[in-house]
Amino acid sequence: MSRHWLHHRLSQESIAEMAEELLGKGFRLALVAAHDDADVFRVVYLFLAGRPDRRIELECAVGKDDPALHSLAYLSFAAGRFEREMADLYGIRPLGHPKARRLVRHAHWPEEWYPMRGNAGPAPRFDRVGAFPFVTVEGPGVYEIPVGPVHAGLIEPGHFRFSVAGESVLRLKARLWFVHRGLERLFQGRPAGGAVELAERVSGDTSVGHALAHSLAVEDGLGIELPDEAHRLRALLVELERLYNHVADLGALANDVGFALANAHAQRVREKLLRLNANVAGHRLLRGAIRPGAVALRALPDADDLRSIAADVAEIADLTLRNSGVYDRFAGTAVLHDEDAQALGCLGYVARASGIRTDARLEHPTTTLPVTEVGAAAGDVLARYTVRRDEFAASTELVCHLIESHTGAIEYTEELPTLRAPRSGIGIVEGWRGTLVHRVEIDAANRITRAKIVDPSWFNWPALPVAMADTIVPDFPLANKSFNQSYAGNDL
């Protein structure tokens, strides 16, 4: 794992120049984090590139008297969204931003309350009401369909506003952040080794991925080096998380077009995997197995059992795609073209289904793994289905390799050292949805002073409305499931 990354303190003008240079060299903007220091605001931009692993941080100061920052939205769609988030949570205005409207803050949030500032205090009464400024699409026969934020079933809240002509979607606007929890603020003041339980709950279906990204960030900050076998055990846990989530999605996608039989079998397989997880880690969602400086398994899974499960999943997928009705609904639906996926900064299976090569296991590795790269080019529901199917098979083989090549203990622990000066650290993990990035700052008392978290859903949610253009309204549940982004992972 690379622990040697560059950090530059620059003026706001120099930030823009260097950001343009890095983006031109193939780096991507992975994270922007604001910090409330004693006398100024401090903004950190993290740029990443892979093969080989490269990490560059740019930092600038913003005065508190009139906090404003030159916008980088003209360079990067992701930068524009990070800036809008900072404006909502810190009150740092992005100068020159083309669409500097609210992102996180809903209409009932008090105007001058910025919850991430050090002097924010407790939350005031949220009693204002108001409308979100949705863009209205006008024309003969155009009408709007509002959906949510409250949905049937156990789905989390999100509002979708469709502008429709006949059944064809002309424009879709998604409004999220109904479950904003102030999660990053909750990390502040916690011991460096005592916040992993919070990381596991960033997004419940990605408990391992977020726990590992957080632990790697803390270890990077504290200068901890774990042995390679510990990293391989952690990789095994991440792949087990990938397996149970991918098979659930394979079933749910079939169910959304009425092929409930495939979903029933996929849920049966998912239950097998959850029980396997409980045997491996003592928790069906694999919680408690990873923490800063440590990994602990109760047992290794049986490789033959996993290969049998993979054969079962391959048969379920084959039966699904050989159903002509299912295939016709999947093929050509909700297409995300490669240039759009690239411009939006998409990650994970969403990006790979649109022909983009991205995988943090290869770009930012913690250990050397025989990862089989999976991809597609069509960018439709079918491509996102087949990428999951193929990743399930590849992940199973990777898990079996890790099991069969393992020697030694299945539990490792390193003592956390005490810092002599404040430090920061970065953790990068290829979770089942895509690349997770955590950044922490730790003070000399070994307490977390700032944690910034970026789930791949942050990058992938904006791609759903793009893919829905010219798609019919009845296909929205199918398209939405093919993306299957986390509300909680986005609405921190």
N, C-alpha and C positions, 0 to 999 in steps of 0.2 A: 504494500500500500504506500502511495506517495505521501510523505509528510513534509515535502519541501515545495511550498507554494509561495508565490510572490505577492507582496502587499505594497501598494503604492499610495501615499498620501498626496493628493493633488488639489489644485484649484478646480472650481466648477467648470471653467472653460477647458482646462486640460482633461477633465473627465470625459467630456464630449469627444474631444479629439482622439483620446486613447480608446474609448469605447468603439468609435467608428473603425479604428484600425484593427481592434481585436475581432469585431464582427466580420470584417473583411477577410480575416485570416481563418475563419471557420469556427471561432469560439461562439458559444451561445450564452446569453444572459440567463443565469440559473436562479438568481436571487437578488433582491434588493432589500436591505434592512436598515431602518432608521433607529437611532439610539438617542435617548435624552440624557446627555451628560450635564454636568453641573452648570456650565456656562454657555454651551452651544448644543445644537443638534448635530449629530454625526450620521452620515449616510454611507453605507458600504454596498458596493456592487460586486457580485461574484460572477466571474466569467469562467466557463468550463470548456475544455476540448479534450477529446480522447484519442487513444491509439497513437502516441502515448498519452498518459494521464497528465493533464496540465490544468492548473488552477491559478487564477490571477484575481486578486481583490484590488479594487480601486476605492479610495475613501476620500470624502471631502467634508468640510464643515459648513454648517448653515446657521447663521445668526438667529438668536431667539427674538430680537426686537421685531423683525418683520420676516418670519421664516419663509423663504422662497428658494426654489431650485430650478435651474434651467432644465427644461424637459428634454428627454431623449426619445420621446415618442416617435419622432420623425425617423429614428434609426431602427426602432424595435417595437413591435406590437406589445410584447411582454413588458418592456420598460414603461410604456404608457399605463398599463394596468397596475404595475407596482407603484407608480407615482400616484395614481388615484387612491390606492390603498393608504399610502402615507399621508395624503391630504386628509383622508377621513379619520385616521387614527392618531396622527400627530399634528395636523394642521399645517403641514409644510406644502405650500402652494407650488404646483408645477408650472413655471412660466413658459408660455408658448405651446402648451398642450392643446391639441386640436379639439378634444372632447373632455374637458376637465370637470365633468359632472360626477356626482356621488357614485361610488362603487359599493362600498361596504355599508355605509350609513343609510338606513331607511328614513322615511319622512318623519317618523316619530322620535328620532334621535334629537336631543337638544343641539342647537346650532353651534354653540361655542364649547362643547364638551368633547375633549379629545382623550379617549380612555388610555392611550399608551404613554401619555406624558407623565412624568414623575409626580407632578402636583395635581393629577386628575381627580384624586379623591374617589369616594364611593359614587356609584352610578346615581344620577338624579332621576326624578320621575320621568318616565317615558309616556307622555300623555298627548303629544301633538299628533295630528293626523294630516295626511296630504297625499297627493298622487305622485307616482313615479312618472317621469317624462318619457313615456314610450313614444317612439316615432310612429306616426299614423300614416299608413299607406292608403292612398285614395285612388279612386278610379271606378269605372263602370263595373258593377257586380262584385266589388271588393268588400269584404266584411271581416270582422275580428272575432276570434274565439279565445277567450281567456281560460286558462287551465291552471288550477292550483291557487295559492300555495298548498292548500290542504288536499291530499290525494287519498284515494281508496287504499286500503291495506296498510302496511307498515312502512311505506316509503317516507323519507324525510321531506320537509317542505321546500318547494321551489315553484315559482310562478312562471308560466310560459304564455306569451301573448302571440297568437298566430294572426297574420294578415293573409287572407285566403281569397282566391277567385275560383269558384266552383269547389273542387276538392284539392286543388294545387296550392301549396304554400308559397306565397310570394316573399314573406319575411317572417322570421321567428326571432323573438327577443326573450332571452331567459333572464329571470331576476332571482338571484340567490341571496345568501347571507341572512336567511330567516333564522338560522340556528347558530349565529355567531356567538361564541362562548367566551371570548377573551382569553383563549387558551395560552397564547404566548405570554401574556402577563402572569399567568399562574405559575410559570416556570421560575420567575424571578424570585430570588432569595432562597431557593431550594438548594440543598447540598448537591455538589456535582455528581455524587453517586446515588442520589435519592430522588431522582425525577423520572426514572424510566417507566414507572407505572402510569404517569401522566402521558408519556410518549406513546405507550401502548394503546391509549384511548383517543389519539388524534383521529383515527378512523378505525373502527373496531375490526373490520375485515382485513386490515393491514397491520395488525398488532406486531408481528415479527419485523416487518419492514421498517416501521417507524421506531421500534425499540432499538433495532440495529443501527439505523442512521443516527439516532440520538447518542447511542453508546460510542459509535465511531467518532462523532464530533467531540464528545467529552474526552475520549482517549487521545484524540489529536491535540486537544488543548492541554492535557496533562502530560503529554509525551509518553504515553504507555504503548509498549509493543507487545502484542500477544503472539504466541507461537503460531505457526502456519496451521497446525492441526485444529486450533481453536477457531480460526477463520473458516476452515472447511466444515466444522460442525455448525457454525452459524449459517454458512451457505446452504447446508442441508435443510435447516429450518425454514429459510426463505423459500426454498423450492417446494417444501411441503405446503407452505401457505399458498404458493402459486397453484398447486394442484387442486386443492379443494375449492378455490375460487373459480378457476377456469372451468371445471366440470359443472359447477352450479350455473355458470353463464351459458354453457352449451345447452343445458336443459331449458333454461329460461328463454333463450332465443327460440327454440323449437316450440315452446309453450305459447309464445306470443303470436305464432301463426297457426295455432290450433292443434299442434302435434303433441298432445299431452303425454302420450306414451313415452316419448323420448325423455321428457322432463321427469317423469316418474322414475325411470331408470337412472337418470343423472343424479337425482336426489338420493337414490339408494346408494350410489357410488360415493357421493359426498358424505353420507353418514359413515360409510366405511372409513373414509379418510379422516373424519373428525375423531372417530374412535382410535384410529392409529395415532393421531396427534396426541390424544390423551395418554396413550401408553408411552409415547416418546418423551413428552414434556410435562405430563401431569395436568394438562389443560387442553380442552378441545380446540381452542384458538391459539395454542402454543405460547400463552403468556407465561412470564416468569422464568423463561429459559435463558434470556439474554439480559445482561445489565452491564454497565461500564466496568471494564476489566474482567468480565467473567462470561462464561457460557456453561450451562449445566443441562445435560440430558439424563433421563432415567434409563433409556434403552435405545438402541438403534432399531429402526424398522426392518422388517424382513424384505429383502430385495425381491424374492420370488413373489411375495404377496403384491408388491407394487407393480411388477411386470404383469401379473394377472389382472390387476385393476386397469392398467393401461390398455390391455387387449380388450377389456370390457368397454372402455370409453371409445376406443377406435371403432368397435362394432356399433355402438350407439350413434356415433357421428356418421358412419357409413349409411346406416338405416335412415338417418335424418335427411341426408343430402340426396339419397336415392328416391325420396318422396318428391314427385314432380311439383306438387303444390308448394312444399317448403322451399324447394330450390328456386322456383319462379318468384316467390316473395323475397328471397334473400338477394338474388342476382340483380344488380343494377339499382338497388335501393339505397338512398341516402349516401351518395358518392361524395367522398372527401378527396379532392384531387391533390396530387403530391405537392404542387406549388402552394396551395392553401395550407396544407399541413405544415410545410416548411416555414411559411411566413408566420403562422400562429405559434410555432415552437412546440408542436405536438410531440408527445412522448409515448413510450410503451407500445402496446398492441395497436393503438389507434394510428400511431405514426408508421409502424411496420406494415400495417395493412395498406398504407398508401405509398409504399415503396421507399420509405425513409429508413436508413440504417442507423439504429440507435439501441444501445444496450450497455448499461453502466457496469455490468459484470466484465465487459471487455474494455470499456473506455476508462473506467476508474476502479480497477480490480483491487480487492484485498488479498486475493490468493489466485493462483493460476488454476483455471478450470477448463475442462473440455466442453465449452458451451457451443451448442449447435445453433447457428443463427437461423431464424425463421422469418419469413416475410411474404408479402403479396404485393400486387401493384394496383388492383382495380379500385381500392378505397371504398368499396361498398359493404353492405351488411355481410354478404357472403365472404368477402376477404377478411373481415374482422372475426367471423366465425372460424374460418379455416386457420387463421393465425393462432387462435386459441387452441384449436384441435392439435395443430402441429407442435405448439409450445408444450402442451400437456405431454405428448410423446417424448419430446426432447428433454423436458424437465424430469420425467421419470427416469430416463437413462442417466441423466446427470446425478440424480439422487442415488441410483443403484451404484454408480461409479464411486460416489463418496462413501457409501456404506462398505462396499467390497474392498476399497483401498485403505480404509481406516485402520490404524493401529494405535494402541495406547489407550489413554483414559478418555472418558466422555464428559469430563468436567474439568474446567480450567478456571483459575482465579488469580488475578494479580492485585496486589494492594494499590490503592490510589495514593499517589504521592501528594505532598502539600506544596502548593505553588509559592514562589517567592515574589511573584509579580503577576498582574493580570495577564491572561492569555485568551486566545480564541481558537476554535477548532471547527473543522468541517467534516460532516459525515455524508457519504453518497452511497445509495443502495439501489439496485434494480428491483423494486417491488413488483408485485404481480400486475399492477396497472401501468408501471413505468418507473422512471427515475425519481427517487425521493432525495431531497437535500435538506439537511439540518445544519444550522450554524449556531454555535453557542459562544458566549463570552463568560469567563470564569474569573472571579477576583482572587486576591491573595489569601482569602479565608476559605477558598475552595467552594464558593457559592456561585450559582448561576446568576449573572446579572442581566443577561439577555439571551433569548432563544428565538431563532427565526426558523420557520418550518415551511417547506414548499412541497406539497403533495402533487403528483402528476396531474391530478384533476384540475389544479389551478391553470395549467396550460391547455388541457384538453376540453374543458367545458365550452370555451368560445367556439370550438370547431363544430359542435353539434348544430347550432343554427345555420352555419355555413353549409353543412351537409344536407340540411333539410330543405334548402332552396329547390324548388321544382319537384319536391316529393309530396305525395298526397297525405292529407291529414290522417287517414286511418293507419298509415305506416309510422306515425310518430312513436308509439310505444315500442315498436320493433327497432327503429333507429336509435331511440334513447337507450334501450337495453344493449344494443350493439356497442355503444360507447361505455355505458355503465360506469359513470363517474361518481365519485364520492361527494355528497353534499357536505358531510362533516369534515372531510379532508380539505375542502375548499373554504368552508365557512368557519375558520378558526376563531 
